[in-house]
Amino acid sequence: MTDWDRVEKLRDDGKSWSEIAADPKVEYTPASGADPGRSLKTIYLSRRARGTGGRSRKNRSDEASPKSDKRSYRGIAIALALTVLLVGSIAGYLILVHPNPPSSNLITYCGGEGQAQHYHVLLIIIDGGSQQPLPYVPGQFADVGYLDQPGFTNSNLYCPNGGIHALHTHDGSGIVHAELPPTIVATSVTPKLSDFFTIWGEPLDTGHVWSFSGKVTATMLDLDTKKITDWSTNPGSIPLYVPAGGGNANPYPIPQSWIFSAQYGGGSSGGVFGGEMIWLNITHVAGAALPLVAAPHANPSPGGAPLSGSSGRWTAAPGSTSSVPAWPLVPGGTPWMVRSESVNRTFA
């Protein structure tokens, strides 16, 4: 039986057909009276023309037997059946679990949780001096961006089959979950506050927040950089930034005094968030509103003593103060104050 692997190797080595035919390992036996090299070359080229190539396993005959053909056809049939089964399983999974192809659009994406990036932002809405919890239904898995109901999700953006938006809430605390799939992360887009409000289906501009109207003062505190930025001219453009530690970093404990001491839920975030705090302060008084700011202050509580430890002051109106729990924004650092004309909250 001719060893065609050996033939191919000797050809690669530059041997002539006569040398190849004479090689004992090739095991080629020419027909009686035929030139070994020439006849070997003829058979080789014939095999190539039939598409069987020059290579074959040693001791395999040049022509496959009917029995081996049947085995080959059976193997092909089994392989095709397994392929169909696999494709069907994948298709079924996509239909049942991901009815729509994963979108790279932050606003229209509907899918599951636990994505490539998962961090939390604290949104604080204050109307006329009173902090407002976000809408929620006790006992529900999620609320804004999940419930297909007016007041929870934009009616044009309802998710099919129990899907959830990349920006959503799990209770009324104000903790916004940013859970971005790989398709969105790959676009390098940074979510904005306006994206969350669009998914929510509620207005956000210099004169409106949710169902409240008035002068809007928008401020963002970044605990990673300890910087405060006034976004009052365009509240919707506030970036919901990825924490400095990465897309899954939530290194800061949630300030309980800013989430109603978990009265409307604790944020469903393990008690931590990414370090971004956003205040939307709506005022209804004539004249310009004082900006909502956080700044170092030696005696941050008007008429009160400097802060120490974990105590603080909350001023609901001039001359009216009451002690409330406070939170160390900068542990071991300078006391900070958040101020508006109707709200003064201080914390060490």
Secondary structure by P-SEA (a helix, b strand, c coil): cccaaaaaaaaaacccaaaaaacccccccccccccaaaaaaaaaaaaaaacccccccccccccccaaaaaaaaaaaaaaaaaaaaaaaaaaaaaaaccccccccccccccccccccccbbbbbbbbcccbbbbcccccccccccccccccccccccccccccccccccccccccbbbbcccaaaaaacccccaaaaaaaaccccccccccccccbbbbbbbccccccccccccccccccccccccccccccccccccccccccccccccccccccbbbbbbbbcccccccccbbbbbccccccccccccccccccccccbbbbcccccccccccbbbbbcccbbbbcc
